[in-house]
Amino acid sequence: MNQPFLVGCGAGFSGDRVDAARPVVDTLIKRAVPSALIFENLGERTLAAQQLTKRANPELGYEPLLDLELRPILADCLAHGITIVSNFGAANPQAAARRILALAQELDLDTPRVAVVTGDDLSTESGQAMVKQRLGDRFDAKQFICANAYQGAREICDAILAGAQIVVTGRVSDPSLTLGPAMAHFGWADDDWDVLAGASMAGHLIECGAQVTGGYFADGVHKQVAGMDDIGFPIAEIFDDGTCVLGKADNTGGLVNAASVKEQLLYEVHDPSYYITPDVVADMTSAQVTDLGGDRVRLAGIKGHPRTSTLKVNVFFDGGWLGEGEISYAGPHAEARARLAIDTLKKRLKRQHQLELRADLIGICSVFNDDANHLLDAKAIGQQIDVRARVAAEHLEREPIEALMREVTAMWTCGPAAGGGVRVNKRQRLSTTSCLIEREHLPAQFELISS
């Protein structure tokens, strides 16, 4: 088999561990073959949240952990030719690129060649018009926040071929972060469907970080995973026929076996025979997952079909506010006092602000409860001596939510007896819908940023 191209993952979502990339980079350097490092930072709602941040400050709106992720590994990646590709541009790829250039200067490095991929943001007047045409009555101009199309790997590939050492994107499909550098390395054409599908599945396997290396796989009983405190992030060895071998960073905890790979392979997949990405439609029904031992698993047999004529677009609207408050009760009759607290809050907030509360008793009934409190109301009072009461509500306006927070805080002295550990919180909510737009209306492009 020919020499592989390696792609390591340094983050699986916005908020992931910032020390995860260091062992991956060390492993890529030691193996001394062409390689890339991806950071997958962009969940669906993450992007809309960063659009709101950008509105408040035009120089922000990109991944807030960018400095913590890149500072420890930037010099080594540049020195050893490890291409960095990430969607940490979020709502503001240009600002992210400028921050990377500034970071390189702070580290006394030669100015890196940074490319920005654009074309996903449909928040412009023309973009909104396209979205409105598809959504019809579902489009609310007053509450509109943003719309973003899932772009693909071609512009990432072209940016690397143009000399980019770091590629910053906004919304692209998660597997495209891996497929782009693989296309650039192997010279695959846009219609090499089987190899594109195979490499896309390699990207799909590593995009969520430690999920495939034992983290989200572990259950503590039937699926024991050693070294969870130092779990290694994944590395895909991609070959010129589109097959791959999944592994992880050297000298780290976690595991890679056939079961962990199969779980991740089917993660977020509606139809394994027709997994749609912007680049290719992948068919996993003939997938061959072979455990090679030593935390290495081979994936082959992925088939590809021509890409669809449309791209998926996520559209976000202002969903009002969510408020929540918690207070603990301990000792004799703790559950009874917690239930009395909930009843008191329900009556006051219903009378004053017409708020309907979701109520939970953490430790008794919370995860399996519902917003209408059916399970909580059906359970009888027991003898629990350590209970935390939680209430939550949503409203389009902020004031009723702040009233909820005040009412929970007032229970310090307004009772029931011996409540403590009050915490309150509010945050803006987002609502989302999706549509499909013909890809010819959504051209992507890249540009090299020098300052």
C-alpha positions as CSV (number, residue, x, y, z in Angstrom):
1,M,0.0,0.0,0.0
2,N,1.3,3.5,-0.9
3,Q,2.4,6.0,1.7
4,P,-0.6,7.5,3.5
5,F,-1.5,11.1,4.1
6,L,-2.2,11.7,7.7
7,V,-4.9,13.9,9.2
8,G,-5.1,14.5,12.9
9,C,-7.9,16.1,14.9
10,G,-7.2,18.7,17.5
11,A,-10.8,19.6,18.5
12,G,-14.2,18.1,18.0
13,F,-16.4,21.0,19.0
14,S,-16.2,24.6,20.3
15,G,-15.3,24.1,24.0
16,D,-13.2,21.0,23.5
17,R,-10.0,20.3,25.5
18,V,-7.3,22.8,24.4
19,D,-4.4,20.4,25.2
20,A,-5.7,17.7,22.9
21,A,-3.7,18.8,19.8
22,R,-0.2,18.6,21.3
23,P,0.1,14.8,21.4
24,V,-1.5,14.7,17.9
25,V,1.1,17.1,16.5
26,D,3.9,15.3,18.2
27,T,2.8,12.0,16.6
28,L,2.5,13.6,13.1
29,I,6.0,15.0,13.5
30,K,7.4,11.7,14.5
31,R,5.8,9.8,11.6
32,A,7.4,12.3,9.2
33,V,4.9,12.0,6.3
34,P,2.7,14.6,4.7
35,S,0.0,15.5,7.1
36,A,-2.7,18.0,8.2
37,L,-4.3,19.0,11.5
38,I,-8.0,19.9,11.7
39,F,-9.9,21.7,14.4
40,E,-13.7,21.1,14.1
41,N,-15.1,23.9,16.2
42,L,-18.5,24.7,14.6
43,G,-21.7,23.2,15.8
44,E,-24.9,24.3,14.3
45,R,-25.9,26.8,17.0
46,T,-22.3,27.8,17.7
47,L,-22.3,29.7,14.4
48,A,-25.5,31.7,15.2
49,A,-24.1,32.5,18.7
50,Q,-21.0,33.9,17.1
51,Q,-23.0,36.0,14.7
52,L,-24.5,37.7,17.7
53,T,-21.1,38.2,19.1
54,K,-19.9,39.7,15.9
55,R,-22.8,42.1,16.0
56,A,-21.6,43.4,19.3
57,N,-17.9,43.5,18.2
58,P,-17.0,43.3,14.5
59,E,-13.5,42.0,15.5
60,L,-14.9,38.9,17.2
61,G,-17.3,36.2,16.1
62,Y,-14.7,33.5,15.6
63,E,-13.8,30.6,17.8
64,P,-13.1,32.0,21.3
65,L,-10.6,29.3,22.1
66,L,-8.5,29.9,19.0
67,D,-5.5,31.3,20.9
68,L,-5.5,28.5,23.4
69,E,-5.7,25.9,20.6
70,L,-3.1,27.3,18.3
71,R,-0.5,28.9,20.5
72,P,1.0,25.6,21.8
73,I,1.3,24.0,18.3
74,L,1.5,26.7,15.7
75,A,5.3,27.0,15.5
76,D,5.8,23.2,15.2
77,C,3.1,22.8,12.5
78,L,4.6,25.6,10.4
79,A,8.2,24.2,10.9
80,H,7.2,20.7,9.9
81,G,4.8,21.4,7.1
82,I,1.7,20.3,8.9
83,T,-1.3,22.1,7.2
84,I,-3.9,23.5,9.6
85,V,-7.5,23.5,8.5
86,S,-10.4,24.6,10.6
87,N,-13.8,26.1,10.7
88,F,-12.8,28.2,13.7
89,G,-13.6,31.2,11.5
90,A,-17.3,30.8,12.5
91,A,-19.1,34.0,11.7
92,N,-15.9,36.0,11.1
93,P,-13.2,34.1,9.2
94,Q,-11.4,37.2,8.2
95,A,-11.0,38.3,11.8
96,A,-9.8,34.8,12.8
97,A,-7.2,35.0,10.0
98,R,-6.0,38.4,11.3
99,R,-5.7,37.0,14.8
100,I,-3.7,34.0,13.6
101,L,-1.3,36.4,11.8
102,A,-1.0,38.5,15.0
103,L,-0.4,35.3,17.0
104,A,2.4,34.3,14.7
105,Q,4.0,37.7,15.2
106,E,3.7,37.4,18.9
107,L,5.5,34.1,18.7
108,D,8.2,35.6,16.6
109,L,7.4,33.3,13.6
110,D,7.7,34.0,9.9
111,T,4.4,35.3,8.6
112,P,2.3,32.2,7.7
113,R,0.3,32.0,4.5
114,V,-3.3,32.0,5.7
115,A,-6.3,31.5,3.4
116,V,-9.9,32.3,4.2
117,V,-12.8,30.3,2.6
118,T,-16.0,32.3,2.2
119,G,-19.4,31.8,0.5
120,D,-21.3,30.2,3.3
121,D,-22.8,33.4,4.8
122,L,-26.3,34.3,3.4
123,S,-27.0,37.1,5.8
124,T,-26.7,39.7,3.0
125,E,-29.8,41.2,1.4
126,S,-29.5,38.9,-1.6
127,G,-28.8,35.9,0.6
128,Q,-31.9,36.5,2.7
129,A,-34.0,36.9,-0.4
130,M,-33.0,33.4,-1.5
131,V,-33.7,32.0,1.9
132,K,-37.1,33.7,2.1
133,Q,-38.0,32.3,-1.3
134,R,-37.5,28.8,-0.1
135,L,-39.0,29.2,3.4
136,G,-42.0,31.3,2.5
137,D,-44.1,32.0,5.6
138,R,-41.5,30.4,7.9
139,F,-39.1,33.3,7.2
140,D,-39.4,36.0,9.9
141,A,-37.4,39.1,8.8
142,K,-37.7,40.8,12.2
143,Q,-36.3,37.8,14.1
144,F,-33.7,36.7,11.5
145,I,-30.2,36.3,12.8
146,C,-28.2,34.5,10.1
147,A,-28.3,31.8,7.4
148,N,-25.3,29.7,6.4
149,A,-24.8,27.1,3.6
150,Y,-22.7,24.0,4.1
151,Q,-19.8,24.4,1.7
152,G,-17.5,21.7,0.6
153,A,-13.9,20.7,0.2
154,R,-12.9,22.1,-3.2
155,E,-12.0,25.6,-2.0
156,I,-10.0,24.2,0.9
157,C,-8.1,22.0,-1.6
158,D,-7.5,25.0,-3.9
159,A,-6.3,27.2,-1.1
160,I,-3.7,24.6,-0.1
161,L,-2.6,24.1,-3.7
162,A,-2.2,27.9,-3.9
163,G,0.3,27.7,-1.0
164,A,-1.8,28.2,2.1
165,Q,-0.3,26.7,5.3
166,I,-3.5,27.5,7.3
167,V,-7.0,27.5,5.9
168,V,-9.8,29.2,7.9
169,T,-13.4,28.6,7.0
170,G,-16.8,29.4,8.2
171,R,-19.6,26.9,7.7
172,V,-18.3,23.9,5.7
173,S,-19.4,20.3,6.1
174,D,-17.4,18.7,8.9
175,P,-15.9,15.9,6.7
176,S,-14.8,18.5,4.2
177,L,-12.1,19.7,6.6
178,T,-10.4,16.3,6.1
179,L,-11.3,15.8,2.5
180,G,-9.9,19.1,1.3
181,P,-6.2,18.5,2.3
182,A,-6.5,14.9,1.1
183,M,-7.7,16.1,-2.3
184,A,-4.8,18.5,-2.5
185,H,-2.3,15.8,-1.6
186,F,-3.6,13.1,-3.9
187,G,-4.8,15.2,-6.7
188,W,-8.3,13.7,-6.8
189,A,-10.8,15.0,-9.2
190,D,-14.2,16.3,-8.1
191,D,-15.9,13.2,-9.6
192,D,-13.7,10.5,-8.1
193,W,-16.7,9.4,-6.2
194,D,-15.4,6.3,-4.4
195,V,-12.2,7.9,-3.1
196,L,-14.0,11.1,-2.2
197,A,-16.6,9.1,-0.2
198,G,-13.9,7.0,1.5
199,A,-11.9,10.1,2.6
200,S,-15.1,11.9,3.6
201,M,-15.9,9.0,6.0
202,A,-12.3,9.3,7.4
203,G,-13.2,12.9,8.1
204,H,-16.6,11.9,9.6
205,L,-14.8,9.5,11.9
206,I,-12.3,12.0,13.3
207,E,-14.5,15.2,13.2
208,C,-15.8,14.6,16.8
209,G,-12.4,14.2,18.4
210,A,-12.3,11.7,21.2
211,Q,-15.7,10.1,20.4
212,V,-14.0,7.6,18.1
213,T,-11.0,7.0,20.5
214,G,-13.0,5.8,23.4
215,G,-14.3,9.0,25.0
216,Y,-18.0,8.9,24.1
217,F,-17.7,5.2,23.7
218,A,-17.0,4.4,27.4
219,D,-19.8,3.5,29.7
220,G,-17.7,2.5,32.7
221,V,-19.1,-1.1,32.9
222,H,-19.4,-3.0,29.6
223,K,-17.1,-0.8,27.6
224,Q,-14.1,-0.1,29.8
225,V,-11.6,2.5,28.5
226,A,-8.2,3.0,30.1
227,G,-6.6,6.4,30.4
228,M,-9.8,8.5,30.1
229,D,-8.0,11.4,31.9
230,D,-5.4,11.5,29.1
231,I,-7.5,10.3,26.1
232,G,-5.8,10.6,22.7
233,F,-7.4,12.3,19.8
234,P,-7.7,10.5,16.5
235,I,-5.4,10.4,13.5
236,A,-6.6,9.0,10.1
237,E,-4.1,7.5,7.7
238,I,-5.7,8.1,4.3
239,F,-4.5,6.2,1.2
240,D,-4.8,7.1,-2.5
241,D,-7.7,4.7,-3.0
242,G,-9.8,6.4,-0.4
243,T,-9.4,3.7,2.3
244,C,-8.1,4.7,5.7
245,V,-6.7,3.4,8.9
246,L,-8.0,5.0,12.1
247,G,-5.7,5.4,15.1
248,K,-4.8,7.9,17.8
249,A,-2.0,10.0,19.2
250,D,0.9,8.0,20.5
251,N,1.4,7.5,24.3
252,T,-2.1,8.5,25.2
253,G,-5.1,6.9,26.8
254,G,-8.3,5.8,25.2
255,L,-8.8,3.1,22.5
256,V,-9.6,2.6,18.9
257,N,-11.3,-0.7,18.0
258,A,-13.9,-2.0,15.6
259,A,-16.7,-1.2,18.0
260,S,-15.7,2.4,18.6
261,V,-15.3,3.0,14.9
262,K,-18.6,1.5,14.0
263,E,-20.4,3.6,16.6
264,Q,-18.8,6.8,15.2
265,L,-19.3,5.7,11.6
266,L,-23.1,5.7,12.2
267,Y,-23.1,8.8,14.4
268,E,-25.6,11.5,13.0
269,V,-26.3,9.3,9.9
270,H,-29.9,9.1,8.8
271,D,-29.4,6.7,5.9
272,P,-26.1,4.7,5.7
273,S,-26.7,4.0,2.0
274,Y,-27.1,7.7,1.2
275,Y,-25.1,10.0,3.5
276,I,-25.2,13.4,1.9
277,T,-22.2,15.8,2.0
278,P,-21.6,18.8,-0.2
279,D,-18.8,16.8,-2.0
280,V,-20.2,13.4,-2.5
281,V,-23.0,11.0,-1.4
282,A,-21.5,8.2,0.6
283,D,-22.8,4.6,0.7
284,M,-21.6,2.7,3.8
285,T,-23.6,-0.4,3.3
286,S,-20.6,-2.3,2.1
287,A,-18.2,-0.9,4.6
288,Q,-15.5,-3.2,5.9
289,V,-14.2,-2.4,9.4
290,T,-11.2,-4.5,10.3
291,D,-9.4,-4.3,13.7
292,L,-5.7,-4.4,13.0
293,G,-4.8,-4.3,16.7
294,G,-2.7,-1.7,18.5
295,D,-5.4,0.9,18.4
296,R,-5.6,0.8,14.6
297,V,-8.7,0.0,12.6
298,R,-9.0,-0.2,8.8
299,L,-12.1,1.2,6.9
300,A,-12.6,0.2,3.3
301,G,-15.5,-0.6,1.0
302,I,-17.1,2.9,1.1
303,K,-18.9,3.7,-2.2
304,G,-19.6,7.1,-3.6
305,H,-22.3,8.6,-5.7
306,P,-22.5,12.0,-7.5
307,R,-23.1,15.0,-5.2
308,T,-26.5,16.6,-5.0
309,S,-27.5,19.7,-7.0
310,T,-28.4,21.5,-3.8
311,L,-26.7,22.6,-0.6
312,K,-28.2,22.5,2.9
313,V,-28.7,25.9,4.5
314,N,-29.3,26.4,8.2
315,V,-31.4,29.5,9.1
316,F,-31.5,31.0,12.6
317,F,-34.0,33.3,14.2
318,D,-34.1,35.0,17.6
319,G,-36.0,32.6,19.9
320,G,-36.3,34.9,22.9
321,W,-34.9,34.1,26.3
322,L,-34.4,31.1,28.5
323,G,-34.0,31.5,32.2
324,E,-33.3,29.0,34.9
325,G,-32.7,28.9,38.6
326,E,-31.6,26.2,41.1
327,I,-31.7,25.9,44.9
328,S,-30.7,22.9,47.1
329,Y,-32.5,21.4,50.1
330,A,-30.9,18.9,52.5
331,G,-31.9,17.1,55.6
332,P,-35.3,15.9,56.9
333,H,-38.2,16.5,54.5
334,A,-35.8,17.9,51.9
335,E,-38.0,16.7,49.0
336,A,-41.1,18.1,50.5
337,R,-39.4,21.5,50.9
338,A,-38.1,21.4,47.4
339,R,-41.6,20.6,46.0
340,L,-43.0,23.5,48.1
341,A,-40.4,25.8,46.6
342,I,-41.4,24.7,43.1
343,D,-45.2,25.2,43.9
344,T,-44.5,28.6,45.3
345,L,-42.5,29.7,42.2
346,K,-45.1,28.3,39.8
347,K,-47.9,30.3,41.5
348,R,-46.0,33.6,41.7
349,L,-44.6,33.6,38.2
350,K,-47.9,32.5,36.7
351,R,-49.8,35.2,38.5
352,Q,-47.3,38.0,37.8
353,H,-46.0,37.1,34.3
354,Q,-48.0,34.3,32.9
355,L,-44.9,32.1,32.9
356,E,-45.2,28.4,32.6
357,L,-42.3,26.7,34.4
358,R,-40.5,23.5,33.7
359,A,-39.6,22.0,37.1
360,D,-37.1,19.3,38.0
361,L,-36.0,17.7,41.2
362,I,-32.4,16.8,40.5
363,G,-31.6,13.5,42.1
364,I,-35.3,12.4,41.9
365,C,-36.7,13.4,38.5
366,S,-34.9,15.6,36.0
367,V,-33.5,13.8,32.9
368,F,-36.6,11.8,32.2
369,N,-39.0,14.6,33.1
370,D,-40.7,16.7,30.4
371,D,-41.6,20.4,30.0
372,A,-45.1,19.7,31.2
373,N,-43.8,18.0,34.4
374,H,-45.8,14.9,33.9
375,L,-43.3,12.5,35.5
376,L,-42.5,14.9,38.4
377,D,-46.2,15.3,39.2
378,A,-46.8,11.6,39.1
379,K,-44.1,10.7,41.6
380,A,-44.9,10.5,45.2
381,I,-42.9,12.2,47.9
382,G,-40.1,10.0,49.1
383,Q,-37.5,10.1,51.8
384,Q,-34.6,11.8,49.9
385,I,-32.5,14.0,52.1
386,D,-30.5,15.8,49.3
387,V,-32.5,17.4,46.6
388,R,-31.8,20.3,44.2
389,A,-34.9,22.1,42.7
390,R,-34.6,23.5,39.3
391,V,-37.1,25.7,37.4
392,A,-36.8,27.0,33.9
393,A,-39.0,29.1,31.5
394,E,-38.8,30.6,28.1
395,H,-40.2,33.9,26.9
396,L,-39.7,36.3,23.9
397,E,-39.0,39.2,26.3
398,R,-36.2,39.5,28.8
399,E,-38.1,41.0,31.8
400,P,-40.2,37.9,32.7
401,I,-37.0,35.8,32.6
402,E,-35.3,38.2,34.9
403,A,-38.3,38.1,37.2
404,L,-37.9,34.3,37.4
405,M,-34.2,34.8,38.4
406,R,-35.2,37.3,41.1
407,E,-37.9,35.0,42.5
408,V,-35.5,32.1,42.8
409,T,-32.9,34.3,44.5
410,A,-35.6,35.6,46.9
411,M,-36.0,32.0,48.3
412,W,-32.9,32.5,50.3
413,T,-35.1,34.1,53.0
414,C,-38.7,33.8,51.6
415,G,-38.6,30.1,52.1
416,P,-39.2,27.2,52.3
417,A,-36.7,26.6,55.1
418,A,-33.0,25.9,54.7
419,G,-32.6,26.4,51.0
420,G,-29.1,27.2,49.8
421,G,-26.7,27.2,46.9
422,V,-28.9,29.4,44.7
423,R,-27.7,29.8,41.1
424,V,-29.6,31.7,38.3
425,N,-28.8,32.1,34.7
426,K,-30.4,33.5,31.5
427,R,-29.3,33.2,27.9
428,Q,-30.7,34.2,24.5
429,R,-32.4,31.3,22.6
430,L,-32.1,30.5,19.0
431,S,-34.6,28.8,16.8
432,T,-33.6,27.1,13.6
433,T,-34.9,25.7,10.4
434,S,-33.3,24.5,7.2
435,C,-33.8,24.6,3.4
436,L,-32.0,23.5,0.3
437,I,-30.6,26.0,-2.3
438,E,-29.2,25.1,-5.7
439,R,-25.4,25.1,-5.4
440,E,-24.9,27.3,-8.5
441,H,-26.4,30.1,-6.5
442,L,-23.9,29.6,-3.6
443,P,-20.4,29.9,-5.0
444,A,-17.6,29.6,-2.5
445,Q,-14.1,31.1,-2.9
446,F,-10.9,31.6,-1.1
447,E,-8.4,34.4,-0.6
448,L,-4.9,34.6,0.9
449,I,-4.7,37.0,3.8
450,S,-1.4,38.8,4.4
451,S,-2.3,41.3,7.1
